[in-house]
Amino acid sequence: MTRIDARSSFSTHRVANQRPPLAGFDPLACDPALGAALTRYAVGDRTALALEAGFAEAREHGRLADEHPPELRTHDRYGNRVDEVDFHPSRHWLMSRAIDHGMHAARNAPAVPGSR
């Protein structure tokens, strides 16, 4: 009996139509609207913030934070009321980055006329 190696004998098993991983790009260079929004809301050094957001590490933390939403724990294992919210470590990483760049003190978006 002859063994066939599927990885080498079938060209359809090789995935060649995917973009390479996006890493180390400058979002401000790609998105002028993002730069305008960061300037409008008076975020500190927008270039450093944008470059940090372009790193694969930041995007991975964002993905993990989205996959693991905060979880409310109302009671401990003994039945005592605790009312604590557990956050994934990636949310802490993202929040510390936001604080380092002054986003925690950025002003809120202006109200749109006619909205409440």
Order of alpha helices (4+ residues) and beta strands (2+ residues): alpha-alpha-alpha-alpha-alpha-beta-beta-alpha
